[in-house]
Amino acid sequence: QIVPDFRKDREREIAEAGRAAEDAGKLVEELAAMAETQKKTVADTAAASEAAAKAHTEAQTALDTANKALEAANAAKAAAD
């Protein structure tokens, strides 16, 4: 008569569950590391975007100043003619 060995089956299932839990834990750690990397990337991108916006504003201000100087020069030339 063959008697099933439930204890070995249960121990094997427990071991498999333990390995699955370890694998899941490793995956969670990897995902957490990826999330941190993405947070840094987002922060770096935001900083670069702010710097670009500031540079754009400064360039626009310089262009406006140059246009005013050109208008003044044109007005002075017209007055001289």
BELQUI-V984514 format. One record per residue. N is the residue number from 1. RES is the residue in one letter. SS is DSSP state (a for helix, b for strand, c for the rest). PSI is psi in degrees with one decimal (999 if undefined). OMEGA is omega as a letter, one per 40 degrees, with the letter a starting at -180 (* if undefined). Layout:
N:RES:SS:PSI:OMEGA
N:RES:SS:PSI:OMEGA
This chain:
1:Q:c:134.6:i
2:I:c:123.9:i
3:V:c:121.1:i
4:P:c:142.7:a
5:D:c:85.3:a
6:F:a:-30.7:a
7:R:a:-45.5:i
8:K:a:-41.4:i
9:D:a:-43.5:a
10:R:a:-42.8:i
11:E:a:-39.0:i
12:R:a:-42.6:i
13:E:a:-39.3:i
14:I:a:-41.8:i
15:A:a:-42.4:i
16:E:a:-40.8:i
17:A:a:-38.0:i
18:G:a:-43.0:i
19:R:a:-40.4:i
20:A:a:-39.0:i
21:A:a:-40.1:i
22:E:a:-43.3:i
23:D:a:-42.4:i
24:A:a:-39.3:i
25:G:a:-41.9:i
26:K:a:-40.8:i
27:L:a:-41.5:i
28:V:a:-41.9:i
29:E:a:-42.1:i
30:E:a:-43.0:i
31:L:a:-37.7:i
32:A:a:-41.2:i
33:A:a:-40.5:i
34:M:a:-40.1:i
35:A:a:-41.7:i
36:E:a:-42.1:i
37:T:a:-42.5:i
38:Q:a:-37.2:i
39:K:a:-43.1:i
40:K:a:-42.0:i
41:T:a:-43.3:i
42:V:a:-43.3:i
43:A:a:-42.9:i
44:D:a:-41.4:i
45:T:a:-41.1:i
46:A:a:-41.9:i
47:A:a:-41.7:i
48:A:a:-38.2:i
49:S:a:-42.1:i
50:E:a:-41.6:i
51:A:a:-40.2:i
52:A:a:-40.2:i
53:A:a:-40.7:i
54:K:a:-43.9:i
55:A:a:-38.9:i
56:H:a:-44.3:i
57:T:a:-43.9:i
58:E:a:-39.8:i
59:A:a:-39.7:i
60:Q:a:-40.0:i
61:T:a:-43.5:i
62:A:a:-39.9:i
63:L:a:-43.3:i
64:D:a:-42.8:i
65:T:a:-43.0:i
66:A:a:-39.9:i
67:N:a:-40.9:i
68:K:a:-40.9:i
69:A:a:-39.6:i
70:L:a:-42.6:i
71:E:a:-41.8:i
72:A:a:-41.1:i
73:A:a:-40.9:i
74:N:a:-39.4:i
75:A:a:-41.2:i
76:A:a:-39.1:i
77:K:a:-42.4:i
78:A:a:-38.1:i
79:A:a:-33.9:a
80:A:a:-28.6:a
81:D:c:999:*
